[in-house]
Every structure is written in structure tokens, then in C-alpha cells.
Amino acid sequence: MPASPSTARAINDRLALRLLQSEGPLTAAQLKQLTGLSRPSVSDLVERLQDSGLITVVGEAGAERRGPNARLYGIVAEYAYLAALDVRTHSVAVVVADLLGRVRAEAAAPVPAGTATEEAVDRAVALVERAVRRAGAPALHSVGIGAPGLIDPVTGVLRGASGLPAWHRGLMAALQERMPASVVVENETNLAALAEQRAGAARDRDTFVLLWLDHGVGAAVVLDGVLRRGASGGAGEIGFLPVPGTGGLPSATSCDGGFHTLAGSAAVVALAARHGLTAEPQPHEPPAAAVVRAAVAAAATDAQAPDAVAFLDELAGRIALAAASVTAVLDPGCVVLGGEVGHAGGSRTRRPGRRPPRRDVTPAHRGQSGGTGRLGCAAGRPVHRPGRRSGRAVLPARPLRRPADAGQELRERHPPDRAFRGQMST
């Protein structure tokens, strides 16, 4: 069934906005080449987007040749402001960014154990409000929350889980009530995978799995470019994966006896202690990250560090159990190690020469899924392109990197379920 004229316009607008977001300012001729649209269609969409306030003229191209310069169109960064919250068991961090992903303000605050739910929620909301004022934003358009736990795929609500504080669930409701913004919550491991896909270790892959190694363990599954949450939102809960060597089996409500018992922070610290290794963790980091980092340093600087090498080798073997189970079922082609413990181990936990053939085990990029408290913002942050200047300066026309049929490719990858323009309208 052919799309209606309004749907076709929405698709074209979103396609152009995605290109302007990923490529930076473009001329109408470049938009025509990249989208495959006709000149009149490009002219119409440029006029529509300018009238809506989403794009504006930011400079000119073609200063090196004779004749009039072509106008460069770019997204108006101040059209909307967005906030990303990283909610941890005992802390919360917030980043406020503009529509181009440029960070305008950051803030963080501890939430000590035992804090009452209402007090913790008030503290988190006040932190967001202070960050918004510091960013100079009149209001927030959207708020994204990254949190541990299961997210109901139908309602989008964070489900209650043992071991997680009650204020996590109350925060979303409080933000929806107190702020005129769209509030969404997502599992932190899933957000880490989106960040790696956008600007990290998996940016050239449509299919991969992220193994999250932190206080607990988890996984995020991306197949054919789409994040897969599962029927109940529990896809990737590898802490419940039955594995040998735990002396028991996990239940429907407890991951004790599952992979968590082998690779959770407490298990890694216990393994290190058996090898005579200890380390003092930094504030808010899992104790396992400190001991793994110390072992990596010892193995790198001292060839006679058999305890550190043996510990890292045994830990890599445990991680390989989960990686092998995932690859046997999903065949992702790439497994990314994320989380504080995954970063601390780096390439030492890859077990070179022992991984199954046709698999790539890659440490995540620091700042994407390394537990920096900026996962949501990183997922939407554009990649800096050297040699580019912003503002209304005269800019030389850039060679186009995409093929002429890029428009059709992008239309196939981004179906018209929701127009970008519609998302930004208030």
C-alpha cells in the first residue's frame, strides 16, 4: 500500500534530519544526492523544516569557486533539550544535552543505602532541575533513564526486582509528574549496547552481543541492527544462565547458582582472593574492577606474576562460558565486553588463541559502556569530524561519502513508524 502524501513527507523530513545529524551541515544539492529525492522534493522539505524551526542556514559552501555560494543547512541545536539519567543502586548522575548531543550540563549525587524512597526521589529530581537550570534550557523535551532491572516491553515501566532500591521505580513517576517532558526508561545494559553501536566497539556491526560485567552480569542482544528485548523484557539476563561449577541451579527469582555466581563482582573478588590478590576499589565502582585492574597491571609489568596471570586466565575462562553459550545460540559474530570489570580486564580477558573461530571478542570503548554515568547521552552524541567549523563561516563543500542510493538504504533501515519531526514537536 503506497504511503499517503503526509506520511511520505514525514519520511523525507526524518531522512534529511538523520543525515544532517550524522553528516553535519549540508547543502540542498548534497541532500538531493544523499536522499535520492527530486530537487522540488528537497526544496519543499528544506522549507518545511525551516518553517518548523528545526533547521537553519549555518554557513555557505563553494567559496573556492566562482559564482554564488550554496547555503549550508544545519539542525538548530537549541530547538530541544534532552536529559539522560544514569541510575545506580547508591547514586544518580544526569547529563543535559542539546539536539546535536552537545553536553550543556552535568551533575551527580550519592543516594546512601537506607535513604527513604521519597527522599531519594526528591534528591534525584532536584538534581535534574539544577542541571536544567545550569544548562540554560527553558524546558526538557525528553528524559531518558538508564537503570538496572527488567523493563516491561509493553508498558515501559521498570519492574520491581530483589536487590534494587524502591526509589528507582518512583523516580520515573515523579519525573513524569513534575516535568513537562517525555520520560522513558531503559535497562542500562541495553543502553550500553546502543552506545557501542553508535560510537563504540560495535559501530560497524549490525549483529553483536554486549556482555556486561559490573556489580552483576548481563547481556544486550542486537540482531540485524535492532535491540532485542524479548517477550517479557528479559533477553540477555545471563546471570540466570545455568553453568557448571556453581554447585546449584538458579531459580525463577534468584540467579544464585547461575553465571552470576561465577562472574558477579563478589565471585570475582573471591576468585582473586584464592590467588592471593586484593585491591581497594574506588568510590562507587565494583570491588571486582579494582582487583582485575591490579592483576592486569601486575601481569603487564612483572613477567614473574604467576598468581595474577593464573587469576586472569581463570576469569577469562569463566567469561568464555557465557560467550560460548551466547554464540552457540545467536551467532552474533562479535562479543563486546562492557561494564567496569570488562574495561578493567581489557584484552587480558579475551584469551587470545582460545576463542571459537569466526568470533570477535572486543573490549568496549571507554566512555561508551564503561560505567561513566553518561550512557544515554553517549548513545546520541555525534562523532566529531576533524577539519569542520561551525557557525555561519564560509565552509568548503565536502566530498560525499555515501553512495547515491543512500536514501533508499536509510529508508529501508528506518521505516516510517514515527517521524523525527513529530518526535520533536511539542
Protein Blocks (a to p, Z undefined) as FASTA:
>chain_A
ZZdfklmmmmmmmmmmmmmmmnopadfklmmmmnopafklmmmmmmmmmmnomaccfbde
hklpgcjddddddddfklpccddddddfkbccdddddfkopafbdcdddddehiafklmm
mmmmmmmmmmmmmnopabdfbdcdddedjddfklopacddehiafklmmmmmmmmmmpcc
ddddddfklmmmmmmmmmmmklmbcbdcdddddfbccddddeehiacebjnopgoiamlp
ccehklpacdfkbcghiamlmmmmklmmmmmmmnopacdddehiafklmmmmmmmmmmmm
mmblmklmmmmmmmmmmmmmmmmmmmmmnonopacdedjklmmnmmmlnogoiacehiac
ddddehilnonopmmmmmmpccddehiaedjddcdddddfbdfklmmmmmmmmccfbcfk
lmmpZZ
